[in-house]
Amino acid sequence: MAIKMDGNQNYFNRLQQKIEQAQRENKPYAHYIERQIKLLEEAHDEFVAKVTKEGYDLNSPNIGEVEVRQYSAMRALAEKAGLPLEKYDEMIKSVQVRIFGEENYERLFGNNQ
């Protein structure tokens, strides 16, 4: 399953260009990154709705892997903008617990978090 943003991909790329320009000009750019994160959140919501509609099991490791990648991308952008990261860490943990269970999460990821 790929992450698709359809028409928003062009907007995302334009925002990236604005970020790069703002960085070159030493201007604020966090607001552009916040918009990128919003687009990724919308893409995630669409992904979950689509796989649910198509009958995929949200507890499938493949679905969970895509969600973790999506949340990790959001987290990386938030970190770049100096935004709080806890929200994304919790969303990643939530998916990992859903897929692996609490006990296995602690065994697999507990020491890494």
C-alpha positions in Angstrom: 0.0 0.0 0.0 1.5 3.3 -1.0 0.8 6.7 0.6 -1.1 8.7 -2.0 -1.8 12.4 -1.7 -3.3 12.8 -5.2 -3.8 16.5 -6.0 -2.2 17.6 -2.7 1.2 16.3 -3.8 1.8 19.4 -5.9 0.7 21.7 -3.0 3.1 19.7 -0.7 5.9 20.2 -3.2 5.2 24.0 -3.5 5.3 24.3 0.3 8.6 22.5 0.3 10.0 25.0 -2.2 8.7 27.9 0.0 10.4 26.2 3.0 13.7 26.0 1.1 13.4 29.6 0.0 12.6 30.8 3.5 15.6 28.9 4.8 17.9 30.5 2.3 16.5 33.9 3.2 16.7 33.2 6.9 13.0 33.7 7.3 10.4 31.8 9.4 9.1 28.6 7.7 7.4 26.6 10.5 4.0 27.6 9.3 4.7 26.0 5.9 5.8 22.8 7.7 2.6 22.8 9.7 0.6 22.9 6.4 2.7 20.0 5.1 1.9 18.0 8.3 -1.8 18.8 7.9 -1.6 17.4 4.3 0.0 14.2 5.6 -2.6 13.9 8.4 -5.3 14.2 5.7 -3.6 11.6 3.6 -3.4 9.2 6.6 -7.1 9.7 7.3 -7.9 8.9 3.7 -5.6 5.9 3.7 -7.3 4.4 6.8 -10.8 5.1 5.4 -9.8 3.5 2.1 -8.3 0.3 3.6 -11.2 0.0 6.0 -13.7 0.4 3.1 -11.8 -2.2 1.1 -12.0 -4.7 4.0 -8.3 -4.7 5.1 -7.6 -5.5 8.7 -6.2 -2.5 10.5 -4.4 -5.0 12.7 -2.4 -6.2 9.7 1.4 -5.6 10.1 1.4 -4.2 6.5 -1.2 -1.6 7.3 0.6 -0.8 10.6 3.9 -0.4 8.8 2.4 2.2 6.4 0.8 4.1 9.3 4.1 4.1 11.2 5.9 5.5 8.1 3.2 8.2 7.8 3.5 9.2 11.4 7.3 9.1 11.2 7.2 11.5 8.3 5.0 13.9 10.3 7.3 13.6 13.2 10.4 14.4 11.1 8.7 17.5 9.8 7.6 18.5 13.3 11.2 18.1 14.5 12.5 20.2 11.6 10.1 23.0 12.6 10.9 22.7 16.3 7.3 21.6 17.1 6.4 19.2 19.9 7.1 15.5 19.0 5.2 13.7 21.7 1.9 13.6 19.7 3.7 11.7 16.9 5.5 9.4 19.3 2.2 8.5 20.9 0.5 7.9 17.5 3.4 5.6 16.5 3.3 3.8 19.8 -0.5 3.4 19.5 -0.1 1.6 16.1 2.7 -0.6 17.4 0.7 -1.6 20.4 -2.4 -2.3 18.2 -0.3 -4.6 15.9 2.0 -6.3 18.5 0.1 -6.0 21.7 1.2 -4.2 24.9 3.6 -7.0 26.1 5.3 -7.5 22.7 5.5 -3.7 22.3 7.4 -3.4 25.6 9.6 -6.3 24.6 10.3 -5.0 21.0 10.2 -1.2 21.5 10.0 -0.4 25.2 13.7 0.2 25.7 14.0 2.3 22.5 11.3 4.9 23.3 
